[in-house]
Amino acid sequence: MRPETLNFFDKVYEVVRQIPEGKVTSYGAIANYLGAKRSARLVGYAMNVSHGKDIPAHRVVNRNGLLTGKHHFEGTNLMQQLLESEGVEVIDHQIQNFKQVFWDPAEL
């Protein structure tokens, strides 16, 4: 990867570390906050390689509240289990009450 991509990943990780327990945000909200509105997919790539870096990647979902990154977690339902342990309700891989648990980094 190019150095600027790795630098972007570090910026993503800084934002993700700030997501409060029991809240979620989206790939797009992070990209928008970082001034890279069209880079939601790149935020997803950052989440895919974040394991082992003390990043709460389970708190990042798609814009509709779907657990689209769930297959990057060990085990069958680890992403869902982590969210539920924080009080976030998930049914059929979908965050319930998404608007209530959504955290917007732009409101820091």
N, C-alpha and C positions, 0 to 999 in steps of 0.2 A: 504494500500500500504506500501511497505517497505520504510524505510527512504532514501535509496540510490535512489529509484525511484523518491521520492519527490525532492531530491537534483538535480537529472537530470532535472526534470521539471523546477526548478528554473533557471538552466543554459539555458534551452531552452528559457524561458521567457526573460532572459537577451539579448539573440541574437535577438529575435523577436522585442524587443523594439528598436533595432537599425536599423530595416528595414526602409529606407527612404520613406516618403510619395510619392505615385505614382510608387512605386516599389513593386515587389513580390519576394518571394523565395520559395523553395520547402522543404518539410519535409526531404527529403534525403540530401539536401545541409546543413541543420541545423545539422542533425545527423553526417554527415561527418566532419563538422567543429568542433563538440564536441568530435571527436575521437571515435564515435560509429557508424561507417559506416552502419551497418546493423540494425539500430534502428529507421528508418524512421517512422515505425508504432508507436513507443513509443512517438515520437515527435507529431504525430497525436493525441495520447491520451492526451498529455499535452495541445494541442490546444483545445480539446473537453471540458476540465475542466477549461479553462482560463477565461471564461466570468466573468465579475465583478472584474477583476484584472488589468484593464487598460493595456491590452495586445492587440496590433493590429493584432489579429489572422486572420483577413480577408486578410492579406497580405501573408499568407502561403497557397500554393496550391500544387497539385501533380506535379510530374516531367514533365508532359506534358502540364501543365498550366490549368488543369481542376479544377473547384471549388468543389473538393470532400468533403470539410467540410461544404458546404453550409447548410445542414440540421441541423447543430448545432447552427445556428443563428436564432433569432426570426424573424418572418415574412416570407414571401414567397421568396423574393429576397434580403434580407438585405446584405449579403456578396457582391453580385454583385453591389448593390447600393453604398456601402461604397467604393469599388474599383473605380467605375465610378466617384464618387465625387472627387477622387484623380487624375482623368484623365486617368485611366486604362480602355481600351476598352475591353468589354466582350460580346461575341456573343455565344448563346447556351451554357452557362456555361463554356466557353473556353476563356482564356486570348488571345487577339490578340497581335501580335508583341511581343510574349513571350520573345524572346531573348533580345529585346531592353529594356524591363521593368524588366528583371530578375536581382536580386541583389544577389551576391554570398558572404556569410559571410566570406569565406576564403580570400577575397580580402580586408579585413579590414585594 
